[in-house]
Amino acid sequence: MNEQIAQVLREIKRLMDLSPKYRLYPEEYLKWLRKQGYNKIEAEGISSSFSPWFRDVGIKITTFNFLMILKMNQLEFEAILGKLQEEGYIDTYMFVDDEVGGIDNYFQIVPSKNFEALYKTAMGGNVEREVVADPEQLANAKTRKLLEKLAPDLERRYMQIIFDIADEYRLSYTGTAGELREIITKILHAEAPDAAVEAQDWYKQAIKSDKDHPDTPTRRERVKYIMLKKNQSGSVETAAKTSDLIEGILGEIVAASYARLSAAAHGSKAREELIKCLGYFDAFVADLL
């Protein structure tokens, strides 16, 4: 089997493997598909025909995929699909020349029932999938509820982070780390506005005693204000340390993305760190909200 055919098979398998993780979250799956360029799928189709085979919906592979990821042109790609159909990997494929959401054309592919067995044989049997985290297990129900109560948008952003982390094929988690950091910032600013913190006597004393103090309250000072407001003065240091710990992990993920590391090595390590970070984040949210 030549490398181009193997590339196409791996891309089809990648999409098939990603899809079932979103069984319980069809709306989130739709968002993910649209982010990837697979725009022409309706929610009803997903919820009514959700299966590894996408018998009714099919898999969408856009021009972006075969030009940028697969590094081949449309004619080469279509010729390979014809060969895969002859060999029984796919039942049907169709080129759709239709502009949807900025994507001007794409291929709709329906893998055959025998795809998995044929794929395993073609790849020499070495196709074991990585054990992945289920989004439903990663997401903390209490965290979701608390974030939604504070601001519905924060809960949606949290769930996007969950789905990003659950995607083990993702090469970079820098944006995911940045998004989690931004949620923490939003929480701190919502619960500890500048004016409220600056009005505290202990903050005024900190300003007087530290000539290098920033112009606005620090993260630790915002945490202190929130915990004191909740009459939990004994938990101030614990919550502040949790905030520092999260910030340290996220900072390392972002810094590592700019280092000369392989994408695969960085992606795998960052994903592990983010999964660990979620536990700290859940504790942080529970303390502050």
Secondary structure, DSSP 8 states (H G I E B T S, - for coil): --HHHHHHHHHHHHHHHHGGGGTT-HHHHHHHHHHHT-----HHHHHHH-STT-TTT-EEEEHHIIIIIS---HHHHHHHHHHHHHTTSEEEEEEEEEEETTEEEEEEEEE-TTHHHHHHHHTTT---------HHHHS-HHHHHHHHHH-HHHHHHHHHHHHHHH-TT-S--HHHHHHHHHHHHHHHHHHS-HHHHHTSHHHHHHHHH-TT--SS--HHHHHHHHHHHTT-GGGHHHHHHHHHHHHHHHHHHHHHHHSS--HHHHHHHHHHHHHHHHHHHHHHHHHH-
